[in-house]
């Protein structure tokens, strides 16, 4: 077991988090415990409930297309029927959609009930469950309804990673690469080394802990994303637009991978990034078998989908761009021609020149 206390609440990484969750619940003496979970991981929820006395499992069908206010309403009504009150504990168990949506429900139910994240996917462990962001999508765009609300604790269930397979693990790898670009140095170099090895043999406890510590350091400087925390959105302006333009058929991790390529291209075009650094990022993404091409063929469609990006000010898009591996800047505006050129590039495979 590994415990990180950098955020003011415990983040526990363990093979079986059932005991740690039960000990946490007993230490706070909650009157009732409700375990909200994605139906896909109901078996993990039952295992955790087995360690808790009197807890009930409340499963929901989730997925990005169900990450909506309508689903939140269903969760809130279920909590009310279950008798959850302000002295209760809500445990949200699942991947990134689950942590976002259940966290939002817990923050709004009775104006806020104690909430714990149990992350069962890699993307949730290294990103979605950490930092207190909660929310859902609106028709106008991704994550436009939500609040900042820290969980009481986060538990990363390494046992669940074993059931994901390589495809499920890759869903979280893009966020890990993003953190590596932000931090640079040994963190990025270690990913380059690990990329040659089978994913199932990676030292996941250390990889996850490194990512969490990087995110925690940034979040601590800017809890509500009023400034420097924006660097965690590296690649995400492109990624969110891609998800929306594809009708949320493109997985978040795949969209972020394409977004990292796009951010590198935009940084190159505006004189911030070197060809050598861009090649290192592209090579790492390729070795990890992450996508580099947007599955949306119309660049104009992507540009339209960017209109609702939360980082825009007065309708002007602001980007997070790398200057070097280990040096990322936020709040960057770019010429329209540069953006259009990059969008036209990412709907095609990288050219030989891009890999030089």
GINORSUL-V730059 format. One record per helix or strand. SS is the DSSP state (a for helix, b for strand). FROM is the first residue (numbers start at 1). TO is the last residue. Records with the same first field share a line. If there is no record, write none. Layout:
BEGIN
SS: FROM-TO / FROM-TO
END
This chain:
BEGIN
b: 2-4 / 10-14 / 33-38 / 56-60 / 89-94 / 114-119 / 133-133 / 136-138 / 141-145 / 148-148 / 153-157 / 313-313 / 316-316 / 319-324 / 327-332
a: 18-28 / 39-50 / 64-66 / 69-81 / 96-111 / 122-128 / 158-161 / 165-183 / 185-194 / 199-201 / 204-221 / 228-233 / 236-245 / 252-269 / 275-287 / 299-308 / 336-346 / 353-355
END
